[in-house]
Amino acid sequence: MYRVCYTCSQPIIPSELYPIIVSQDCGHAETARVIGSYGSQVTHISQPDHSDIRVRPEHRKFQGYYKIARHYRWALNQVFNTLSHSTVVIVEDDLEVAPDFFEYFRALHPILTSDPTLWCVSAWNDNGRDGLVDPGKADLLYRTDFFPGLGWMLLKDVWAELEPKWPAAFWDDWMRHPEQRKERSCIRPEISRTITFGRKGVSLGQFFDQYLRYIKLNTDFVPFTKQDLSYLMKEKFDVNFVKEVYSAPLIKVEELQQGGGLTRTGPYRVQYSSRESFKVLARNLGVMDDLKSGVPRAGYRGVVSFLSRGRRVFLTPPEGWTKYDISWS
């Protein structure tokens, strides 16, 4: 098992812009040989501690999650503190990337560094399945309160904040706790810039067959570095987003599913008022229904944006939303 800071499957990239660091967390000789075959195109580092981690008996089956968290901590300390980089894009070894993967992160780096209400940029849309995203909007980007992971950019100052309290296991769910997020958001795309083929692994295929295998990977190159992305800054984005969402006609999910009486392509708004109603509506509409500390996957200000039968839909809390209910999990 190894984790990479940039993927080795895209070798023709300017190394001065995108230095590739491959962090290996096992003594597997064939893996090391493949990494070594890239020569000077990559920097190969190896996590030295391969020992089992002492855990309480009921967590023995989660040993892999503990080792992953240990590896992340070690590798990120190497990248930021030993190799002295200021920014890293973390790509796990079971991800494939889109043609504009590097362009996407390069363009969004200035937004991440200049907006203190952001703490990451992710290549992933949790609801990015074919049919739930607009194939004609490869350039569409959002803010999200849900930490997506799966190809994400992190700054050194945020790592300095997280590292002293880094968890022993389940680091991604830990990132979604209010104590870490601190009401900050990430940027995510309409159409994912990564897909995962990792059905086998420590998660034993959790969500893979039901959701992950159907995520649509962007195939068009979007010249993000030539676009004005300042609309993603919080003060601009929030005004426009709230206006667009709550000016959309409020309809019932049955109207959306039947479709006969709807004369436009959207957007439309479907409203939830409780944890239970969110889950019922999400299941009926085909989007992921789980919540982490009250935050829905891909959601922003409680709103989940997606396509349903070709129509833009916002699954929303009532107008006037102010904060998440952390008991909704």
C-alpha positions, 0 to 999 in steps of 0.5 A: 500500500502506498499513497502519493502526493501526485499520481505517477500515471500522468508522467508527461507534466512539468516537474518544476510545477508539479514535483511528484512525491510517492510515499510508500507504506510497506516493504513490498519490493515490486511496488518499490520497483515500479516507483523506482522505474520513474527515475528522477520524475518522482521522489520516493519516500518510505514510511519506516514503521510497518509494525502493528498498532496497539488498539483496543480489542474491538478495533482490531478489525480496523488496524488498516485505518490506524496504519493509514492515519499513521502514514498520512501523518508521517508523509505530510510531515515529510512533505511540509517539514522535511521537503519544505513544500507549502502546498500539497495535492494528496492523491491515493493510489487507487485514483485516476485523474482527469485531463485538467486535474493539474490545471484545476488545482493550479487555478484554485490555489490562489483562491485557497490561499486568499480566502480564510473561510476555505481550508481545502480544494477537492477534485471530488463530487460525492454526488457525481454519478452520471445522471446527477451531474450536468455533462455540459457544465464541466467548468461549474465549481461550488463551495461545500461544507463537507470535506470530500477528500479523494484528491485534495489540496492542503496548505502547510499552515492548515497542516500545522493546525491539524498535525498536533491533534491528528487522530489515530484512525479514521482521519477523514471522518475526523476532518468532518468534525466541527472542531476541525472544520471550524465553519470552513469550506472546500471547493469541489467540481460539478464533475469529478476530476478523480475516480476511484477503482479501489473496491478492494481495501481496508473499507472492504468496498463500502459504498463502492458498488452502490455509489463510487463505481458510478462517479463520472470522470471529467473528460474535457480540458477546462482552462481554469487558469484563464478564468476569473474564479473570484466568484468562489470567494465567500462574500460573492458566492454566498450572495449569488448562491442563496439568491439562486437557490431560494428563488427557485420554485418550491415543489414536492418530490412527487412532482419532480418524479412525475415530471409532467407538470414541470415546464422548465429545466430548473432549477427547482427546490425540494425542501427538508425540515428534519434529519429524517426528511432529508434522508427520505428525500435524498434516497428518493432522489438518488443522492447520498443520504448520510450526514456527518455532524449535520453536513450532507455530502457535497452540501453548502449551507445545507443545500445539495445541488444535483440533476434529476431527470435533466433538471437542476434541483436544490435539496434545501433546508428552509430559507433562513438557515443559519447553522448545522445541527451536529446531532444529525449524523 
